């Protein structure tokens, strides 16, 4: 049973009992006040890997291509058209008359500089998987550019419509990632006018925004503050100093939904919650190098109870290390039913009849993490719980110093299995398995231009990953968005908070 992890917070109940009159949003000034829960280490979209970073990236910068979140159709954004010259060369015709927020004119030089900078691993882009498939960019003329791929990569269009944004060459050459983080400059619908790193971001509508498929911004100003505690966010929502919060736990969202002054919208996301175990033994002598122990962990967790009691909404149980809608994320894999007695028997068979003690890490959703830890404790795996900031846990993971952790991944909203499976199972710094056969299969799946071949090799990889119980995938996320009724917004299933789609009622 989950016990106290499902309790509603006293603060939420007190606030709801005490509020008699709605507080109007800051509609008169045109400012939308928003809270981020997680600290964003760097606004430069290539040097952070958080969901908050994706939100700012889509508001401040543009890519060459745009994928409509409703239809999944690809249309031109900074590019007007594109074509494959050969299997590893894409040519783009660029949109003319676009200017960056600092007045620089957009041209092929900006694409060439951006691609060549982020594709160079020595420059340290945070999430290499988003950019390391590009080899270089070549200027054909001022408004024609070619991007050369290192190898066949059929997901290139999807990535170019998502995490690959274009930067001003002159400004970025001088400012670099640290300067871009403090004074971001893009072509997007919003420009950044104030940054207090990790704490406060102020955006203003780009009044000269080009004719982009993103649409034109209607809200004049977005004021974003980092407020880690959801109860504090809710208190500010009631007091009127916040207009919109998101990623609100289900129990609080359900109570807020009963109140007339708030709109609560629940939407699925591409984020998957999972336990990552050190199957490769990178952290030293690890019980998780034993397949029986990994299987025991998988059987110890009541996934359906987590979904029903904690996540609720549109979340679903998953057994794959990817999101079901992603191309290649086959669902015909080994599934582990909740069976604590079988879990204990597997631990005994592995040589741990009395269980063992292990350091357990998490960076978000303490309530979920504590519930998962309680399942492990119940079968004899005593967890020493450590709650860290995301960036700190990521660094430990990259060093291979984490035996087991509760993690999540949103794939940067990229609807292709390569954005998750290949991120974590291809011997990179975050790969806790180091399975050579899986690596070989994923190399084929990631590079083949034949969809059937891609599907065949993703299937091989996912079947082995799940059969070996390298991870314990658990559930998909949903997001609760809570905002004043004066705000008009319809969330999309990719968990990108789109300020450009918001307006006042």
Beta strands, then each sheet from edge to edge (+ up, - down):
strand 1: 31-36
strand 2: 65-67
strand 3: 74-76
strand 4: 79-86
strand 5: 89-94
strand 6: 134-141
strand 7: 144-149
strand 8: 190-196
strand 9: 200-205
strand 10: 221-226
strand 11: 244-245
strand 12: 262-277
strand 13: 356-362
strand 14: 381-387
strand 15: 404-409
strand 16: 471-484
strand 17: 487-488
strand 18: 503-504
sheet 1: 1+ 10+ 9- 8+
sheet 2: 2+ 3-
sheet 3: 4+ 5- 7+ 6-
sheet 4: 11+ 16- 12+ 15- 13- 14-
sheet 5: 17+ 18-
end
